[in-house]
Amino acid sequence: MAVARQKPFVIRHMPGFPTLAIVCFFALYMPLVPLVIYSFNAGNNIALWEGISFRWYVAAWDNELVKAAAVRSLVVASFASFFATILATMAALGTTRTRAYRGQTTIYALINQPLMVPEIVTAVALLILFAMIKEATGYHGYAYLIIAHTAFCIPFAYLPIRARLEGMDKTLETAAADLYARPWPTFRRVTLPLMLPGIFAGAMLAFVISLDDVVITEFVKSAGQDTLPTYMLGQLRRVITPEINAISSVLLLISVILVTLIFFLSRNKTA
Amino acid sequence: MPANGEVPAIRVEEVDKIFGNDADRVVALNRVSVAIEENEFFTLLGPSGCGKTTLLRLIAGFEQPTAGRILLQDDDITRLAPYDRPVNTVFQNYALFPHMTVEQNIAFALEMLEKPAAEIDQTVTDMLRLVRMEQLRDRRVDQISGGQQQRVALARALAPHPRVLLLDEPLSALDYKLRKDMQIELKRLQHETGITFIFVTHDQEEALTMSDRVAVMNDGNILQVGPPHEIYDHPSERFVADFIGDTNFLPADIIERGGDAVSCRLESGEVLAVPAGVDLPDHDRVTLAIRPEQVTLCETAGDATLQGTLQDAVYIGTDTHYRIRLADDSLFTARVQNARGRAQLFESGDRLGIRLDPEHVQLLKD
């Protein structure tokens, strides 16, 4: 029997959709291809192919400045993502596990503000603020970088944790209370284990964001505090060799691995 | 009040529960009082939004009443946190901990109460045997079926041996056959454990089958409390009669008040003497409630109480439902059990009489 049935709207079936999708993916990933290819260039030029070689990876590895910047990046990213995750976890609990209160939406907006404020504005603001503190205290250490990175990482850690908590059945916590668990054991035995994948995802996202940051770091760092991205920025002002490609490719690899992990952790299996 | 002089397991005294404030306030419970006896299977029955789940949540401690008191035996538990009440709940969606095994779920409350490991292990074994789930002890709860999850939820709530077990529509997610089995299972569990069960449902059949007593609720009020047969045979008001089973409602006027009986004139003209209820209304306008299965049909008017014309007959296996148009043009339903091999008794358009026993007529004030 031929029943005239209205087709449901499926965007994949719209004319031109496959073409548009391919163009988008091409634009996103195409620029990365020569970057990675030329990191294996045997010659000194980033655009002139002279054969395959690992010499620029070796050069980057042997470059003490690169090594120091890489270690600095990892240290700052580790501390910043650690603190940001703790703060973001508390913020996520505070915005999902309480009775609705006045100003809840405002607080939600404030937590995510760093995503909206132009990074250059934050950078300038921090430059001025930290300059005043440096003047007053004489301290010029890494704390400024860690504090700045922690601040802008919070929303990135917050979003996956909050999503995880919102997808979690609140009856589970009620059930724990019903089964004689006081608030702290309820958190430790029920809420925390169930939100853990969200916390890991948030921490990794914060780590990647901190690792890749240029603008704020450039403004906040003291002399000799280059992270890998700001070191690379500095190199661009001089002679560019495929060493930059090699460093970029390694950073890319690390980001891809972390983002893949985040993807697997954020998939909502239980709860 | 308890006949045996025991203190009731739960006493709810003049409890109000109001949600929201000022403009959009919702009265969920309105001066509710009820006493639930020790070792009783007590059911809160009513349509959705009647306040039955709210009352259950107040007893569990998930909500606080706006006014009134709740007593567990002689202790006032109104303001106690859920974890300080020896009362456990079986949730509608079971709320099993998804990151734990069946065993860990059942052991949870015992661990929180800091029982010794050996005792916890023994209790878990006993509980698994009680709900017949011994072989699934180490399974994750997301790897077992809905019916099995239901049993784990029961075992988990019974493990700490609460004084009262609260069940919030626990059977609503199960299919018909499984639901029937679980109804019997719940009765058995209640009998074996000797724990007071407070069961919430909107399913009148479930309430009548399982309960020692039923409280019918509507709109934040408890309308009637009593054993199932009393609720069914002597509904106190129209809502109760209508909500539980099918009922014919016949508007009538009281024309004579005697000692034990009153005479009522129906809209269709017939006069009927019915037993007087305990509290007869002052006004004369009443409704007579008659269950469709409590009448007999006969071919000729003769000694029948009511007369009418058969509109249609619907065969539904065990019974046939006859719809009869009365003199005032209203419809009356009679349910007649089918005997094997016997065809339909009457044809549409037949004149027939409805015979009723005055004992089966319930007078409702309107």
Chai-1 contact restraints between the chains, C-beta under 6 A:
chainA,res_idxA,chainB,res_idxB,connection_type,confidence,min_distance_angstrom,max_distance_angstrom,comment,restraint_id
A,T171,B,F91,contact,1.0,0.0,6.0,A-B,restraint_1
A,T171,B,A95,contact,1.0,0.0,6.0,A-B,restraint_2
A,L172,B,A95,contact,1.0,0.0,6.0,A-B,restraint_3
A,T174,B,F62,contact,1.0,0.0,6.0,A-B,restraint_4
A,A175,B,A95,contact,1.0,0.0,6.0,A-B,restraint_5
A,A177,B,P82,contact,1.0,0.0,6.0,A-B,restraint_6
A,A177,B,Y83,contact,1.0,0.0,6.0,A-B,restraint_7
A,D178,B,P82,contact,1.0,0.0,6.0,A-B,restraint_8
A,D178,B,N88,contact,1.0,0.0,6.0,A-B,restraint_9
A,D178,B,T89,contact,1.0,0.0,6.0,A-B,restraint_10
A,L179,B,F108,contact,1.0,0.0,6.0,A-B,restraint_11
A,L179,B,A109,contact,1.0,0.0,6.0,A-B,restraint_12
A,Y180,B,Y83,contact,1.0,0.0,6.0,A-B,restraint_13
A,Y180,B,A109,contact,1.0,0.0,6.0,A-B,restraint_14
A,Y180,B,M112,contact,1.0,0.0,6.0,A-B,restraint_15
A,Y180,B,L113,contact,1.0,0.0,6.0,A-B,restraint_16
A,A181,B,M112,contact,1.0,0.0,6.0,A-B,restraint_17
A,R182,B,Y83,contact,1.0,0.0,6.0,A-B,restraint_18
A,P193,B,H99,contact,1.0,0.0,6.0,A-B,restraint_19
A,L194,B,H99,contact,1.0,0.0,6.0,A-B,restraint_20
A,T270,B,P98,contact,1.0,0.0,6.0,A-B,restraint_21
